[in-house]
Amino acid sequence: MYLEDAFPLWMFITLLGLIFSGYPVAFSLGGTALIFGFAASLFGIFDLDLFYALPERIFGIMSNYVLLAVPFFIFMGSMLEKSGLAENLLKVMGTLFGPLRGGLAISVVIVGTLLAAATGVVGASVVAMGMISLPVMLRYGYSRELSAGIITASGTLGQIIPPSVVLIVLGDQMGVSVGDLFSAAFIPGLMLSFCFIIYVGIIAYFKPEAAPALPEEARTLKGFDLVRNVFFVMFPPLILIVFVLGGIFAGIATPTEAGALGSAGAILLAFFSGRLNRENLRSSLDETSRLTVMVVFLLIGSTAFALVFRGMDGDLLVQELLLSIPGETAGLVLFSGLLIFVLGFFIDFFEIVFIVIPLLLPAASALGVDLVWFGILLSLNLQTSFLTPPFGFALFYLRGVAPKEVKTSEIYRGVIPFVLIQLLMVVIIYFFPELTLILREN
């Protein structure tokens, strides 16, 4: 192997080694870039003058209007969580569907879908539903496996259903419209929710003891009281979702403008629910600041890494390797899906997007792949890895809030059917890409 080819390879291997050792990813990216940049310059493989472009690129990150949507939607999700949205929705939907076998599990899917469309943050949804609904499901006789599986799977819908923060960052890195990604992801996301409900219905029919109906005494809301509660609990978040996503889909507002509107709407919902106070506001702002700073530092580190990697023609080497995979588009999609699926066990989705996507993009563009469709496939793969034992992040979120009597092995067994459903959806979107075009063409 020529020396100029060995440097990019060892640069990438060193990066992975630092990440898997537990060293912060942002500093791993930046440190690897500096070390290999100076080392490669000694052999004439890298021109140190390229580092002069780094400040301008960092300024470009800071002035990126699209990325401004990230803190807005993070704040929106955090504020809605503090307003008790998840708790109120689960109580009312549980009562509404309680008379049906599997009704509580169906309620979890519906609430998970609404939370995904209202927040776009995965961890918050899994934790909120795990704390609120898991004890209730266990109390009324639901199997531990089904309860854990449906909560974990529904909580990860925020990965694919707009306004997903993942899709915002993905759109920025792929150079495609975030609005197009939102439009393309909406139908597959709803289909996934519907598949979860169908699975619950099948379990309730063939194993009624695993998903019983709520007993009569547990249905505290009836008649007009039930209708009134459904209206007042469901209507405000639905209106917020319609305004936020409707503005984006209709082309009236950019994702950043819609995010600002959503943040204001979340504050109003918290106010009218009586939970807008200094503590909740400070907590939401702290969480937003922490996640936003993490994203920005990752972007700075990945920018430095990409600058050095491309300066050594590493991007051309990767493109050549990817284009040599048998099967052209099919081979690239399969390889990309497997790579992101495996990496999703170990590192966060932000880190995957910033590290892997820039390496895959040139080959995908060279093959003429629809980048929006490609992005939806990658998002579904990443969501699947979040669910897959033993390292799926969503499993750890639920394990952290689940009662002690729920074993980790039961969480793992419960989530397997939903992993298979996720993989089925990946296959469907691959063979029927027009499902991602329905809203984009309207």
C-alpha positions in Angstrom: 0.0 0.0 0.0 1.3 3.5 -0.9 2.1 5.9 1.9 -0.5 8.4 0.7 -3.2 5.7 1.0 -2.0 4.4 4.4 -2.3 7.8 6.1 -6.1 8.2 5.5 -6.7 4.6 6.5 -4.7 4.9 9.8 -6.4 8.2 10.5 -9.8 6.6 10.4 -8.7 3.6 12.4 -7.2 5.9 15.1 -10.4 7.9 15.2 -12.5 4.8 15.8 -10.0 3.6 18.4 -10.2 6.8 20.4 -14.1 6.8 20.2 -14.4 3.2 21.4 -12.0 3.9 24.2 -14.5 6.4 25.6 -12.7 9.6 24.7 -15.1 12.5 23.8 -15.9 12.2 20.1 -15.6 15.9 19.3 -12.1 16.0 20.8 -11.2 12.7 19.1 -12.1 14.2 15.7 -10.2 17.4 16.3 -7.2 15.8 17.9 -6.9 13.1 15.2 -7.1 15.8 12.5 -4.3 17.9 14.1 -2.0 14.9 14.7 -2.3 13.4 11.3 -2.3 16.8 9.6 1.1 17.7 11.0 2.4 14.1 10.6 1.3 13.9 6.9 2.9 17.3 6.2 6.3 15.9 7.1 6.0 13.4 4.2 4.5 16.0 1.8 1.1 14.3 1.8 -0.8 17.2 3.4 -0.4 21.0 2.9 -0.5 22.8 6.3 -1.8 25.9 4.6 -5.2 24.2 4.4 -5.6 24.8 8.1 -6.1 28.5 7.2 -9.5 27.5 5.8 -10.6 26.1 9.2 -11.7 29.4 10.9 -13.8 30.3 7.9 -15.5 26.9 7.9 -16.2 27.2 11.7 -17.7 30.6 11.1 -19.9 29.0 8.4 -21.2 26.5 11.0 -22.0 29.3 13.4 -23.9 31.2 10.7 -25.8 28.1 9.4 -29.5 29.1 9.4 -30.7 25.5 9.0 -28.8 24.3 12.1 -30.6 27.0 14.2 -33.6 24.7 14.1 -31.8 22.2 16.3 -32.0 24.2 19.6 -35.6 25.3 18.8 -36.8 21.7 18.4 -34.8 20.4 21.4 -36.3 23.2 23.6 -39.8 22.5 22.2 -39.5 18.8 23.1 -38.1 19.5 26.6 -40.7 22.1 27.4 -43.5 19.8 26.3 -42.2 17.1 28.5 -42.1 19.5 31.4 -45.7 20.5 30.7 -46.9 17.0 31.4 -48.0 16.4 27.8 -46.9 12.7 27.8 -48.6 12.0 31.1 -51.9 13.6 30.1 -52.0 11.9 26.7 -51.2 8.5 28.1 -53.9 8.8 30.8 -56.6 9.9 28.4 -55.7 7.6 25.5 -55.4 4.7 28.0 -58.9 5.3 29.2 -60.2 5.7 25.6 -58.7 2.5 24.3 -58.8 0.6 27.7 -62.0 -1.4 26.9 -60.0 -3.1 24.0 -57.6 -6.0 24.5 -54.2 -4.4 23.9 -55.7 -1.0 24.3 -53.0 0.3 26.7 -50.3 -0.8 24.2 -52.1 0.8 21.3 -52.3 4.0 23.4 -48.6 3.9 23.9 -48.0 3.7 20.2 -50.4 6.6 19.5 -48.8 8.7 22.2 -45.3 7.8 21.0 -46.3 9.0 17.5 -47.7 12.3 18.8 -44.7 12.8 21.0 -42.4 12.1 18.1 -44.3 14.7 16.0 -44.2 17.2 18.8 -40.7 16.8 20.1 -38.4 14.9 17.8 -36.2 13.8 20.7 -35.8 10.0 21.2 -34.5 9.8 24.8 -37.1 12.0 26.3 -40.0 10.0 24.7 -38.6 6.6 25.9 -38.0 7.9 29.5 -41.3 9.7 29.8 -43.4 6.7 28.6 -41.3 4.2 30.5 -41.9 6.1 33.8 -45.6 6.7 33.2 -47.0 3.8 31.3 -44.8 0.8 32.2 -46.0 0.5 35.8 -49.6 0.9 34.7 -49.3 -1.8 32.0 -47.7 -4.2 34.5 -50.3 -3.5 37.1 -53.1 -4.5 34.8 -51.5 -7.8 33.7 -49.6 -6.9 30.5 -46.6 -9.2 29.8 -43.3 -7.6 30.6 -41.9 -8.4 27.2 -44.7 -6.7 25.3 -44.8 -3.7 27.6 -41.0 -3.1 27.4 -41.0 -3.7 23.6 -43.9 -1.4 22.7 -42.6 1.4 24.9 -39.1 1.2 23.6 -40.1 0.9 19.9 -42.7 3.7 20.2 -40.2 6.0 21.9 -37.8 5.7 19.0 -40.3 7.0 16.5 -38.9 10.5 17.2 -35.9 9.3 15.1 -37.9 9.2 11.8 -41.2 11.1 12.3 -40.8 14.9 11.7 -39.7 17.2 13.2 -36.8 14.8 13.9 -33.6 16.5 15.1 -31.8 13.6 13.3 -33.3 14.6 10.0 -32.3 18.3 10.5 -28.7 17.4 11.0 -28.8 14.8 8.3 -30.2 17.3 5.8 -27.4 19.7 6.6 -24.7 17.2 6.2 -26.2 15.7 2.9 -26.8 19.1 1.4 -30.5 18.4 0.8 -33.6 20.3 2.0 -34.7 19.5 5.5 -38.3 20.1 4.4 -37.9 17.4 1.7 -36.5 15.0 4.3 -39.5 15.8 6.6 -41.9 15.2 3.8 -40.2 12.0 2.7 -40.1 10.6 6.3 -43.7 11.3 7.3 -45.5 8.5 5.5 -42.9 5.8 6.4 -43.0 7.0 10.0 -46.8 6.7 10.2 -46.6 3.3 8.4 -44.2 2.1 11.1 -46.6 3.2 13.9 -49.5 1.4 12.1 -47.3 -1.8 11.9 -46.7 -1.6 15.7 -50.5 -1.3 16.3 -51.2 -4.3 14.0 -48.6 -6.4 15.9 -50.3 -5.4 19.2 -53.6 -6.5 17.7 -52.2 -9.9 16.7 -50.8 -10.5 20.2 -54.0 -9.4 21.8 -56.0 -11.8 19.6 -53.8 -14.9 20.0 -52.5 -14.2 23.5 -55.2 -12.3 25.3 -53.5 -12.9 28.7 -50.5 -10.9 27.5 -52.6 -7.8 26.6 -55.8 -7.7 28.6 -58.5 -5.0 28.5 -58.6 -2.6 31.4 -61.1 -3.6 34.1 -64.3 -1.6 34.6 -63.1 0.0 37.8 -60.0 1.4 36.1 -62.0 3.4 33.5 -62.6 6.5 35.6 -63.6 8.7 32.6 -66.8 7.9 30.8 -69.4 9.6 28.6 -69.1 13.4 28.3 -66.2 13.6 30.7 -64.1 11.3 28.5 -65.0 13.2 25.4 -64.1 16.5 27.1 -60.8 15.2 28.3 -59.9 13.8 24.9 -60.7 17.1 23.3 -58.8 19.3 25.7 -55.8 17.0 26.0 -55.5 16.0 22.3 -56.5 19.3 20.6 -53.6 21.6 21.8 -50.7 19.4 20.8 -52.4 18.5 17.5 -52.8 22.1 16.7 -49.2 22.7 17.5 -48.1 19.8 15.3 -50.3 21.0 12.4 -48.9 24.5 12.6 -45.3 23.3 12.8 -45.3 20.6 10.2 -48.0 22.1 8.1 -45.9 25.3 7.7 -42.9 23.3 6.6 -44.8 21.0 4.2 -46.7 23.9 2.6 -43.5 25.8 2.1 -44.7 28.7 4.2 -42.0 28.4 6.9 -38.5 27.0 7.0 -37.7 24.4 9.6 -36.0 27.1 11.7 -39.0 29.4 11.6 -41.3 26.5 12.4 -39.1 25.5 15.3 -39.3 29.0 16.7 -43.1 28.8 16.4 -43.1 25.4 18.1 -40.9 26.6 21.0 -43.4 29.5 21.6 -46.3 27.1 21.3 -44.7 24.7 23.8 -44.3 27.6 26.3 -48.0 28.5 25.9 -49.0 24.8 26.5 -46.9 24.7 29.6 -48.5 27.9 30.8 -52.0 26.8 30.3 -51.3 23.4 31.9 -50.0 25.3 35.0 -46.5 23.9 34.7 -44.7 27.0 33.4 -42.4 28.0 36.2 -38.8 29.1 36.7 -37.5 25.6 37.5 -39.0 23.9 34.4 -37.9 26.8 32.1 -34.4 26.7 33.5 -34.3 22.9 33.1 -35.4 23.1 29.5 -32.9 25.8 28.7 -30.1 23.8 30.4 -30.9 20.7 28.4 -31.2 22.7 25.1 -27.8 24.4 25.8 -26.1 21.2 26.6 -27.2 19.3 23.5 -26.7 22.3 21.2 -23.1 22.8 22.4 -22.5 19.1 21.9 -23.7 19.3 18.3 -21.6 22.4 17.6 -18.4 20.9 19.0 -19.1 17.8 17.1 -19.5 19.8 13.9 -16.2 21.7 14.6 -14.4 18.5 15.2 -15.8 16.8 12.1 -15.0 19.8 10.0 -11.4 19.7 11.1 -11.3 15.9 10.4 -12.9 16.3 7.0 -10.4 19.0 6.1 -7.4 16.9 6.8 -8.9 13.7 5.5 -9.8 15.3 2.1 -6.5 17.1 2.1 -4.9 13.7 1.9 -7.4 12.6 -0.8 -9.0 10.2 1.7 -12.4 11.0 0.3 -11.3 9.8 -3.1 -10.0 6.6 -1.7 -13.2 5.9 0.2 -15.3 6.8 -2.9 -13.2 4.4 -5.0 -13.7 1.6 -2.4 -17.5 2.2 -2.2 -17.9 2.2 -5.9 -16.1 -1.1 -6.2 -18.7 -2.8 -4.0 -20.7 -5.3 -6.2 -24.2 -4.4 -7.0 -23.7 -0.7 -7.4 -26.7 1.1 -5.7 -27.9 -2.1 -4.0 -24.4 -2.8 -2.7 -23.9 0.7 -1.5 -27.2 0.8 0.3 -26.6 -2.6 1.9 -23.0 -1.7 3.0 -24.1 1.8 4.3 -27.1 0.3 6.2 -24.9 -2.4 7.9 -22.2 0.1 8.8 -24.6 2.6 10.4 -26.5 -0.2 12.0 -23.4 -1.5 13.8 -22.0 1.9 14.7 -25.4 2.8 16.2 -24.7 0.3 19.0 -21.7 2.3 20.2 -22.0 6.0 19.3 -24.7 8.5 19.2 -26.6 9.4 16.0 -25.1 12.9 15.8 -21.6 11.4 15.8 -22.6 8.9 13.1 -24.0 11.6 10.9 -21.0 13.9 11.2 -18.4 11.1 10.7 -20.0 8.6 8.3 -22.3 10.6 6.0 -19.5 12.7 4.5 -17.7 9.5 3.5 -20.8 7.9 1.9 -22.1 11.0 0.1 -19.6 11.2 -2.8 -20.2 7.5 -3.8 -24.0 7.9 -3.5 -23.9 11.1 -5.7 -21.7 9.3 -8.2 -24.2 6.5 -8.6 -27.1 9.0 -9.0 -28.9 7.9 -5.8 -31.8 10.0 -4.6 -30.2 11.5 -1.5 -33.5 12.1 0.2 -34.6 8.5 -0.2 -31.1 7.4 0.8 -31.3 9.6 4.0 -34.6 8.0 5.0 -33.1 4.5 4.6 -30.1 5.5 6.8 -32.4 7.0 9.4 -34.5 3.8 9.6 -31.3 1.7 9.9 -30.1 4.0 12.7 -33.5 3.8 14.4 -33.3 0.0 14.2 -29.9 -0.1 15.8 -31.2 2.0 18.7 -33.6 -0.9 19.4 -31.4 -3.9 18.8 -29.9 -5.9 21.8 -27.6 -5.8 23.5 -26.3 -2.3 22.9 -29.3 -0.3 21.6 -29.4 3.1 23.3 -33.2 3.0 23.7 -32.9 -0.2 25.7 -30.6 1.6 28.2 -33.0 4.5 28.4 -35.8 2.1 29.4 -33.6 0.0 31.7 -32.8 3.2 33.6 -36.5 3.9 34.5 -38.0 0.4 34.5 -39.0 -1.2 37.8 -36.5 -3.7 39.3 -38.8 -6.7 38.6 -38.5 -6.1 34.9 -35.4 -8.0 33.9 -33.0 -6.8 31.2 -33.5 -10.1 29.4 -37.2 -9.5 29.2 -36.6 -6.0 27.7 -34.3 -7.7 25.1 -36.9 -10.4 24.2 -39.7 -7.9 24.1 -38.0 -5.6 21.5 -37.0 -8.4 19.0 -40.4 -8.4 17.2 -40.2 -4.6 16.7 -36.6 -4.9 15.4 -38.0 -7.3 12.8 -40.8 -4.8 12.0 -38.2 -2.1 11.6 -36.2 -4.2 9.2 -39.3 -5.0 7.2 -39.9 -1.3 6.8 -36.4 -0.8 5.6 -37.0 -3.4 2.9 -40.4 -1.8 2.0 -38.8 1.6 1.5 -36.0 0.2 -0.5 -38.3 -1.6 -3.0 -41.0 1.1 -3.0 -39.1 4.4 -2.9 -42.2 6.2 -4.2 -43.5 6.1 -0.6 -41.0 8.9 0.1 -42.3 10.9 -2.8 -45.9 11.2 -1.9 -45.7 14.4 0.1 -42.7 15.7 -1.8 -44.6 15.8 -5.0 -47.6 17.6 -3.6 
